Amino acid sequence: MKLTEKSDEELIKEAISVKSAFERELSRHGHGFQFAVLKKARELGRRDVTRMTLMPSLWKFSAAEFPVSIHGVGTRIDFLLFKERGGTLGTAFMVSECKKANPAYSNWCFIRAPFSYRNMGTDHFTIDHLKISDDQKEVWSHTSAIGTIKDRAYHLGLPIKTGEKGEDQKGQPREQIEQAVTQVLRGLNGLIQTLAQHPKIVAKYDTVSFIPVIFTTANLWVSSDDLFANLETGNLDEHLQVFERANWLWYQYNTSPGIKHSLSDRKPDELTELLKLEYIRTVAIVSSSGIEDFLTLTSDLFI
């Protein structure tokens, strides 16, 4: 069967149509946003210190689309940044998930919970580490809580309608935050599990720390008010007095055991300690406008 030959004009129209469809799909899946964030991060890591008024980012590019698996479920980490040895964190890897928010629900709102566990006190930055044994043959995991992050720490997050037209994306738009956090922690725990199988890599760094981060196009809103509703109605009744935009924040998230690595060295003898050490993890959520501030500040905090 002979194919019908197309005129140059028809071929041009077809190419334009296919190109437009390709661009829409790339945008819908967030690939362009992912590499735009990575480009920004790489540029910040190459700045000339002598021309900066603030400390530049120390985060360097390591790899993109890094494949990992946790409990038989495979995934890929959008990209990894790393920062050389320094302070208590040793060499740190930033496990990055990029989330192009659905325009119809691109207001991500966060609030603090008054209670998380008994004798909660304040919020700390909870982080995973890998260490190598003295004989450099065995890798073990360790969790620590460092610093106080109360001024940027939040415990509950919900995507709120914007009035804009939505996009056809996987999953429910109301679950965007939950899906993004689950994905970045699945990647983090998969990376920990992977590196534990390669002691020579861990030995190169002695101590490896991991910071999960979500970069997003969403607008971030926060409230530091107490989350207490009217007992009769169950409603807040216009209770929130403090409500403002944020460039980035720390999200204190209780990780599901289904996405958690199985390398813990701790054996807590108390329920709240089990929650703090095994399941609560600090995830950074960073808006497009907060990338430079976040990467610069975390360079300063962790050296």
GUMARBA-104843 format. One record per atom (N, C-alpha, C): x, y, z; residue in one letter. Coordinates in steps of 0.1 Angstrom, whole numbers, padded with zeros to 4 digits, always signed. Example, Ala and Ser with C-alpha at 12.3 -4.5 7.8 and 13.67 -1.06 7.14 Angstrom:
<atoms>
+0132-0057+0078A +0123-0045+0078A +0132-0033+0078A +0128-0022+0071S +0137-0011+0071S +0129+0000+0079S 
</atoms>
This chain:
<atoms>
+0008-0012+0000M +0000+0000+0000M +0009+0012+0000M +0006+0021-0009K +0015+0033-0011K +0009+0044-0002K +0018+0050+0006L +0015+0061+0015L +0012+0073+0007L +0002+0080+0011T -0001+0093+0004T +0009+0103+0008T +0015+0109-0002E +0025+0119+0000E +0018+0132+0005E +0025+0139+0015K +0019+0151+0020K +0027+0163+0015K +0020+0174+0013S +0027+0186+0009S +0035+0192+0020S +0044+0201+0016D +0052+0207+0026D +0044+0215+0037D +0033+0221+0032E +0024+0228+0041E +0017+0219+0051E +0013+0207+0046E +0007+0197+0055E +0017+0192+0065E +0029+0190+0061L +0039+0185+0070L +0042+0195+0081L +0043+0208+0077I +0045+0218+0087I +0034+0219+0097I +0021+0218+0092K +0010+0219+0101K +0010+0207+0111K +0014+0195+0105E +0014+0183+0114E +0025+0184+0124E +0037+0189+0120A +0048+0191+0130A +0044+0201+0141A +0037+0212+0137I +0033+0222+0147I +0023+0216+0157I +0014+0207+0152S +0004+0201+0160S +0010+0191+0170S +0019+0183+0165V +0026+0173+0173V +0034+0180+0184V +0042+0190+0179K +0050+0198+0188K +0042+0204+0200K +0031+0210+0197S +0022+0216+0207S +0017+0205+0217S +0013+0194+0212A +0009+0183+0220A +0020+0178+0229A +0032+0177+0224F +0044+0173+0231F +0047+0183+0242F +0046+0196+0239E +0049+0206+0249E +0039+0206+0260E +0026+0203+0257R +0016+0202+0268R +0018+0190+0277R +0022+0179+0271E +0025+0167+0279E +0037+0169+0288E +0048+0176+0283L +0060+0179+0291L +0056+0188+0302L +0048+0198+0300S +0043+0207+0310S +0035+0200+0320S +0025+0192+0316R +0016+0185+0325R +0024+0175+0334R +0034+0169+0329H +0042+0160+0337H +0052+0167+0346H +0055+0179+0343G +0064+0187+0352G +0078+0186+0348G +0082+0179+0337H +0096+0177+0333H +0103+0191+0332H +0097+0200+0325G +0103+0213+0323G +0106+0220+0336G +0096+0219+0345F +0098+0226+0359F +0109+0219+0366F +0110+0206+0365Q +0121+0199+0372Q +0135+0204+0368Q +0137+0205+0355F +0150+0209+0351F +0153+0224+0352F +0142+0232+0353A +0143+0246+0355A +0148+0248+0370A +0143+0240+0379V +0147+0241+0393V +0162+0236+0394V +0165+0226+0387L +0179+0221+0388L +0189+0231+0382L +0185+0237+0371K +0193+0247+0365K +0196+0259+0375K +0185+0263+0382K +0186+0274+0392K +0196+0269+0403K +0194+0257+0408A +0203+0252+0418A +0218+0251+0414A +0220+0247+0402R +0234+0246+0397R +0240+0260+0395R +0232+0270+0391E +0237+0283+0389E +0241+0289+0403E +0232+0287+0413L +0235+0292+0426L +0248+0286+0432L +0250+0273+0429G +0262+0266+0434G +0275+0271+0427G +0274+0278+0416R +0286+0282+0408R +0289+0297+0410R +0282+0304+0419R +0284+0319+0420R +0297+0322+0426R +0302+0334+0422D +0315+0339+0428D +0313+0345+0441D +0319+0339+0451V +0317+0344+0465V +0321+0358+0467V +0331+0363+0459T +0336+0377+0461T +0326+0387+0456T +0316+0383+0448R +0306+0392+0443R +0292+0390+0451R +0292+0383+0461M +0280+0380+0468M +0280+0388+0482M +0268+0393+0485T +0266+0399+0498T +0261+0389+0508T +0255+0378+0503L +0251+0367+0512L +0259+0354+0508L +0259+0345+0517M +0267+0333+0515M +0260+0325+0503M +0268+0321+0493P +0262+0314+0482P +0258+0299+0486P +0251+0293+0477S +0247+0279+0479S +0259+0270+0478S +0260+0261+0487L +0271+0251+0487L +0266+0238+0481L +0253+0237+0477W +0248+0225+0471W +0252+0223+0457W +0257+0211+0454K +0262+0208+0440K +0253+0197+0434K +0253+0197+0421F +0245+0187+0414F +0252+0173+0415F +0244+0163+0417S +0250+0149+0418S +0244+0140+0407S +0231+0139+0406A +0224+0130+0396A +0210+0134+0394A +0204+0131+0383A +0190+0132+0380A +0184+0119+0377A +0171+0118+0380E +0163+0106+0377E +0170+0093+0382E +0174+0094+0395F +0182+0083+0401F +0172+0072+0406F +0174+0060+0401P +0164+0049+0403P +0167+0042+0417P +0156+0040+0425V +0157+0034+0438V +0145+0025+0439V +0145+0016+0450S +0134+0008+0452S +0132+0006+0468S +0120+0006+0472I +0118+0004+0487I +0106-0006+0488I +0108-0017+0495H +0098-0027+0497H +0092-0032+0484H +0100-0034+0474G +0096-0039+0461G +0090-0029+0452G +0088-0016+0456V +0083-0006+0448V +0094+0003+0442V +0095+0003+0429G +0105+0012+0423G +0100+0026+0420G +0110+0035+0421T +0107+0049+0417T +0120+0056+0413T +0119+0068+0409R +0131+0076+0405R +0131+0089+0413R +0142+0093+0418I +0144+0106+0424I +0146+0116+0414I +0139+0127+0414D +0140+0138+0403D +0154+0142+0402D +0160+0146+0413F +0175+0149+0412F +0180+0149+0426F +0193+0147+0427L +0201+0148+0440L +0211+0159+0439L +0211+0167+0450L +0222+0177+0452L +0230+0171+0464L +0243+0176+0465F +0251+0171+0477F +0259+0183+0482F +0262+0182+0494K +0271+0192+0501K +0282+0185+0508K +0294+0190+0506E +0306+0183+0511E +0306+0183+0526E +0314+0174+0532R +0316+0172+0546R +0316+0185+0554R +0309+0185+0565G +0309+0197+0574G +0300+0195+0586G +0305+0199+0597G +0297+0198+0610G +0292+0185+0613G +0280+0184+0619T +0274+0171+0624T +0268+0163+0613T +0265+0170+0601L +0258+0163+0591L +0268+0155+0581L +0281+0158+0582G +0290+0151+0573G +0286+0156+0559G +0287+0146+0550T +0282+0149+0536T +0267+0147+0535T +0260+0157+0530A +0246+0157+0530A +0241+0156+0515A +0231+0147+0513F +0224+0146+0500F +0210+0152+0502F +0206+0161+0492M +0193+0167+0492M +0185+0158+0482M +0175+0151+0487V +0167+0143+0478V +0155+0151+0474V +0155+0154+0461S +0146+0165+0456S +0134+0159+0447S +0122+0163+0450E +0110+0160+0443E +0104+0173+0438E +0102+0174+0425C +0096+0186+0419C +0081+0184+0416C +0073+0193+0421K +0058+0191+0419K +0052+0203+0413K +0048+0202+0400K +0041+0212+0394K +0026+0212+0398K +0022+0221+0407A +0009+0220+0413A -0002+0222+0403A -0013+0215+0405N -0025+0217+0397N -0030+0231+0399N -0032+0239+0388P -0036+0253+0390P -0049+0255+0398P -0058+0245+0397A -0071+0246+0404A -0069+0245+0419A -0058+0239+0423Y -0056+0237+0438Y -0041+0241+0441Y -0037+0252+0436S -0023+0256+0438S -0020+0265+0450S -0030+0267+0459N -0027+0273+0471N -0025+0262+0482N -0013+0260+0486W -0010+0250+0496W -0010+0257+0510W -0019+0253+0519C -0020+0260+0532C -0016+0250+0543C -0008+0256+0552F -0002+0248+0563F -0005+0254+0577F -0006+0246+0587I -0009+0251+0600I -0002+0242+0610I +0001+0247+0622R +0008+0239+0632R -0003+0231+0640R +0001+0220+0645A -0008+0212+0653A -0003+0214+0668A -0013+0216+0677P -0009+0219+0691P -0003+0207+0698P -0007+0195+0693F -0001+0183+0699F +0003+0173+0688F +0015+0167+0690S +0020+0157+0681S +0023+0144+0689S +0029+0146+0701Y +0033+0135+0710Y +0034+0141+0724Y +0034+0132+0734R +0035+0137+0748R +0048+0144+0750R +0047+0155+0758N +0059+0164+0761N +0066+0168+0748N +0058+0172+0739M +0063+0176+0726M +0074+0188+0727M +0071+0198+0735G +0080+0209+0736G +0081+0217+0724G +0091+0215+0716T +0094+0222+0703T +0097+0213+0692T +0097+0218+0680D +0100+0210+0668D +0115+0211+0665D +0120+0199+0662H +0134+0198+0658H +0135+0193+0643H +0147+0195+0637F +0149+0190+0624F +0154+0176+0625F +0145+0167+0621T +0148+0152+0623T +0153+0147+0609T +0165+0141+0610I +0172+0137+0598I +0178+0123+0599I +0179+0116+0587D +0185+0103+0586D +0199+0104+0583D +0207+0095+0589H +0222+0094+0585H +0225+0079+0582H +0235+0078+0574L +0242+0064+0573L +0256+0066+0578L +0261+0056+0586K +0274+0055+0590K +0281+0042+0587K +0294+0042+0586I +0301+0030+0582I +0308+0025+0595I +0309+0011+0596S +0316+0005+0608S +0331+0008+0607S +0338+0005+0618D +0352+0008+0618D +0360-0001+0608D +0354-0013+0605D +0361-0022+0596D +0356-0019+0581D +0347-0009+0580Q +0342-0004+0567Q +0335-0015+0559Q +0329-0024+0567K +0322-0035+0560K +0307-0035+0562K +0303-0028+0573E +0288-0027+0576E +0283-0013+0577E +0272-0011+0571V +0265+0002+0571V +0253+0002+0581V +0252+0012+0589W +0241+0013+0598W +0234+0026+0597W +0221+0027+0601S +0214+0039+0600S +0212+0045+0614S +0211+0059+0614H +0210+0066+0626H +0201+0078+0624H +0193+0081+0633T +0184+0093+0632T +0187+0103+0643T +0188+0116+0640S +0190+0126+0650S +0181+0137+0648S +0178+0145+0659A +0170+0157+0659A +0179+0168+0662A +0182+0177+0653I +0191+0188+0655I +0184+0202+0653I +0188+0211+0661G +0183+0225+0659G +0168+0226+0662G +0164+0238+0663T +0150+0242+0666T +0144+0249+0654T +0133+0244+0648I +0127+0249+0636I +0113+0254+0638I +0110+0258+0650K +0096+0261+0654K +0090+0273+0645K +0099+0282+0641D +0094+0294+0634D +0090+0290+0620D +0094+0278+0615R +0090+0274+0601R +0084+0261+0601R +0080+0255+0612A +0076+0241+0613A +0060+0240+0613A +0055+0232+0604Y +0041+0230+0603Y +0037+0215+0602Y +0025+0211+0606H +0022+0197+0608H +0010+0193+0599H +0002+0202+0594L -0010+0198+0586L -0010+0207+0573L -0012+0201+0562G -0012+0208+0549G -0024+0204+0540G -0030+0214+0534L -0041+0211+0525L -0041+0220+0513L -0043+0214+0501P -0044+0222+0489P -0058+0229+0488P -0058+0242+0485I -0071+0249+0485I -0074+0254+0471I -0086+0254+0467K -0090+0259+0454K -0086+0273+0451K -0083+0276+0439T -0079+0289+0434T -0089+0296+0425T -0098+0288+0419G -0107+0294+0410G -0102+0293+0395G -0089+0288+0394E -0083+0287+0381E -0088+0273+0375E -0086+0272+0362K -0089+0259+0355K -0079+0249+0359K -0083+0237+0362G -0073+0226+0365G -0067+0219+0354G -0058+0211+0357E -0051+0202+0346E -0054+0188+0349E -0054+0180+0339D -0057+0166+0340D -0044+0159+0345D -0043+0156+0358Q -0031+0150+0364Q -0035+0137+0371Q -0025+0129+0373K -0027+0116+0380K -0031+0119+0395K -0040+0111+0400G -0044+0113+0414G -0054+0124+0416G -0059+0126+0428Q -0068+0136+0432Q -0061+0149+0435Q -0066+0161+0430P -0059+0173+0433P -0058+0176+0448P -0068+0172+0455R -0068+0175+0470R -0057+0167+0477R -0051+0157+0470E -0041+0148+0476E -0027+0152+0471E -0025+0164+0465Q -0012+0168+0459Q -0001+0168+0470Q -0004+0174+0481I +0007+0175+0492I +0010+0161+0497I +0000+0153+0500E +0003+0139+0505E +0011+0131+0495E +0007+0132+0482Q +0014+0124+0472Q +0028+0129+0470Q +0030+0142+0470A +0044+0147+0469A +0053+0143+0480A +0048+0144+0493V +0056+0140+0504V +0058+0125+0504V +0048+0117+0501T +0050+0103+0500T +0061+0099+0490T +0061+0106+0479Q +0070+0103+0468Q +0084+0107+0472Q +0086+0119+0478V +0100+0123+0482V +0105+0114+0493V +0097+0109+0502L +0102+0100+0513L +0104+0086+0508L +0096+0082+0498R +0099+0069+0492R +0112+0069+0485R +0115+0081+0478G +0128+0082+0472G +0140+0082+0482G +0138+0090+0493L +0148+0091+0503L +0151+0077+0510L +0140+0070+0514N +0142+0057+0520N +0148+0047+0510N +0144+0048+0498G +0150+0039+0488G +0165+0042+0486G +0169+0054+0486L +0183+0058+0485L +0191+0053+0496L +0185+0054+0508I +0192+0049+0520I +0194+0034+0519I +0183+0027+0515Q +0184+0012+0513Q +0194+0009+0503Q +0195+0016+0492T +0204+0014+0481T +0219+0016+0486T +0222+0027+0492L +0235+0030+0496L +0240+0020+0507L +0231+0015+0515A +0235+0005+0525A +0241-0007+0519A +0237-0010+0506Q +0242-0022+0499Q +0256-0019+0493Q +0261-0007+0494H +0273-0003+0488H +0282+0004+0498H +0288-0004+0508P +0296+0002+0518P +0308+0011+0513P +0313+0008+0502K +0325+0016+0497K +0321+0030+0494K +0308+0032+0490I +0304+0046+0487I +0302+0053+0500I +0296+0047+0510V +0294+0053+0523V +0307+0055+0530V +0317+0046+0529A +0330+0048+0535A +0337+0060+0529A +0334+0063+0517K +0341+0075+0511K +0337+0088+0518K +0325+0088+0524Y +0320+0100+0531Y +0320+0098+0546Y +0322+0086+0551D +0322+0083+0566D +0308+0084+0572D +0302+0096+0571T +0288+0098+0575T +0280+0105+0563T +0269+0100+0560V +0260+0105+0549V +0247+0109+0555V +0242+0121+0553S +0230+0126+0558S +0220+0129+0546S +0207+0129+0549F +0197+0130+0538F +0186+0140+0542F +0184+0149+0533I +0174+0160+0535I +0164+0159+0524I +0151+0155+0527P +0141+0155+0516P +0135+0169+0514P +0133+0172+0501V +0129+0185+0497V +0119+0184+0485V +0108+0192+0486I +0098+0193+0475I +0099+0207+0470I +0102+0208+0457F +0102+0221+0450F +0088+0222+0443F +0081+0233+0444T +0068+0233+0439T +0064+0247+0432T +0055+0246+0423T +0050+0259+0417T +0038+0264+0426T +0034+0257+0436A +0023+0261+0444A +0026+0274+0452A +0016+0281+0456N +0017+0292+0465N +0016+0287+0479N +0026+0290+0488L +0026+0285+0501L +0020+0295+0511L +0010+0291+0519W +0004+0299+0529W +0005+0292+0543W +0008+0300+0553V +0010+0294+0566V +0002+0301+0577V -0001+0294+0588S -0007+0300+0600S -0001+0294+0612S +0002+0302+0622S +0008+0298+0634S -0002+0298+0645S -0015+0300+0642D -0026+0300+0652D -0028+0286+0658D -0034+0286+0670D -0038+0273+0676D -0049+0266+0668D -0048+0254+0666L -0058+0246+0658L -0069+0240+0668L -0078+0249+0673F -0088+0244+0682F -0102+0249+0676F -0110+0239+0673A -0124+0243+0668A -0134+0244+0679A -0145+0250+0675N -0157+0250+0684N -0162+0236+0687N -0163+0232+0699L -0167+0218+0702L -0181+0215+0698L -0190+0225+0697E -0203+0222+0693E -0205+0220+0678E -0198+0229+0671T -0199+0228+0656T -0188+0221+0649T -0177+0220+0655G -0165+0214+0649G -0158+0223+0639G -0163+0236+0639N -0157+0246+0629N -0147+0255+0637N -0138+0261+0629L -0129+0271+0634L -0135+0284+0637L -0146+0287+0630D -0153+0299+0632D -0145+0312+0631D -0138+0313+0619E -0130+0324+0616E -0119+0327+0627E -0114+0316+0632H -0104+0316+0643H -0090+0321+0639H -0086+0318+0627L -0072+0321+0622L -0070+0336+0621L -0061+0341+0630Q -0057+0355+0630Q -0045+0357+0622Q -0036+0348+0622V -0023+0349+0615V -0024+0340+0603V -0023+0346+0591F -0023+0338+0578F -0015+0346+0568F -0004+0340+0563E +0005+0348+0554E +0012+0339+0545E +0018+0345+0534R +0025+0338+0524R +0039+0334+0530R +0044+0323+0525A +0058+0318+0529A +0065+0314+0516A +0078+0316+0515N +0086+0312+0504N +0090+0297+0505N +0092+0292+0518W +0094+0278+0520W +0092+0275+0535W +0091+0262+0538L +0087+0258+0552L +0092+0244+0555L +0092+0241+0568W +0095+0227+0572W +0082+0220+0575W +0080+0208+0569Y +0068+0201+0571Y +0071+0188+0580Y +0065+0187+0592Q +0068+0176+0601Q +0058+0165+0597Q +0063+0154+0591Y +0054+0144+0586Y +0057+0131+0592Y +0046+0123+0596N +0047+0110+0601N +0047+0100+0590N +0059+0094+0587T +0061+0085+0576T +0054+0072+0578T +0047+0067+0567S +0041+0054+0567S +0052+0043+0568S +0050+0032+0576P +0060+0021+0576P +0061+0015+0562P +0051+0016+0553G +0052+0010+0540G +0063+0016+0531G +0067+0029+0534I +0078+0035+0526I +0090+0037+0534I +0091+0031+0546K +0103+0033+0555K +0113+0023+0553K +0126+0027+0553H +0137+0017+0552H +0138+0009+0564H +0145-0002+0564S +0145-0012+0575S +0159-0013+0581S +0166-0002+0583L +0180-0003+0587L +0182+0004+0601L +0171+0007+0608S +0172+0014+0620S +0181+0007+0631S +0189+0015+0638D +0198+0009+0648D +0191+0012+0662D +0180+0019+0663R +0174+0022+0675R +0164+0012+0679R +0162+0010+0692K +0152+0001+0698K +0145+0009+0709K +0137+0018+0706P +0130+0026+0716P +0122+0018+0726P +0122+0022+0739D +0114+0015+0749D +0102+0023+0753D +0099+0034+0745E +0087+0042+0749E +0081+0046+0736E +0067+0047+0736L +0059+0049+0724L +0063+0062+0717L +0064+0073+0724T +0066+0086+0718T +0080+0086+0712T +0090+0079+0718E +0103+0079+0713E +0103+0071+0700E +0095+0061+0699L +0094+0053+0687L +0088+0062+0676L +0078+0070+0679L +0073+0079+0669L +0083+0089+0664L +0090+0095+0674K +0100+0106+0670K +0112+0101+0662K +0117+0089+0666L +0129+0084+0660L +0127+0076+0647L +0115+0069+0646E +0113+0061+0635E +0104+0067+0624E +0095+0075+0628Y +0085+0079+0618Y +0084+0094+0615Y +0086+0103+0624I +0086+0117+0621I +0098+0121+0613I +0095+0127+0602R +0106+0132+0593R +0103+0147+0589R +0114+0155+0588T +0112+0169+0584T +0115+0170+0569T +0104+0175+0562V +0105+0176+0548V +0104+0191+0545V +0113+0196+0537A +0113+0210+0532A +0103+0211+0520A +0094+0221+0521I +0086+0224+0509I +0089+0239+0505I +0094+0240+0492V +0100+0252+0487V +0092+0257+0475V +0087+0270+0475S +0081+0275+0464S +0091+0280+0454S +0087+0283+0441S +0096+0288+0431S +0104+0300+0436S +0097+0309+0443S +0103+0322+0447S +0113+0320+0459S +0112+0308+0465G +0120+0306+0477G +0133+0297+0475G +0136+0293+0462I +0147+0284+0460I +0160+0290+0464I +0163+0302+0460E +0176+0308+0464E +0177+0310+0479E +0167+0315+0485D +0168+0317+0500D +0170+0303+0507D +0162+0293+0503F +0163+0280+0509F +0177+0274+0507F +0182+0273+0495L +0195+0267+0493L +0207+0275+0500L +0205+0288+0500T +0215+0296+0507T +0215+0294+0522T +0203+0294+0528L +0202+0292+0542L +0206+0278+0547L +0202+0268+0540T +0206+0255+0544T +0221+0252+0542T +0227+0259+0533S +0242+0259+0532S +0248+0264+0545S +0242+0275+0550D +0247+0281+0562D +0244+0273+0575D +0232+0267+0575L +0228+0259+0587L +0236+0247+0589L +0240+0240+0578F +0245+0227+0579F +0260+0226+0576F +0268+0236+0581I +0283+0235+0579I +0289+0236+0592I 
</atoms>
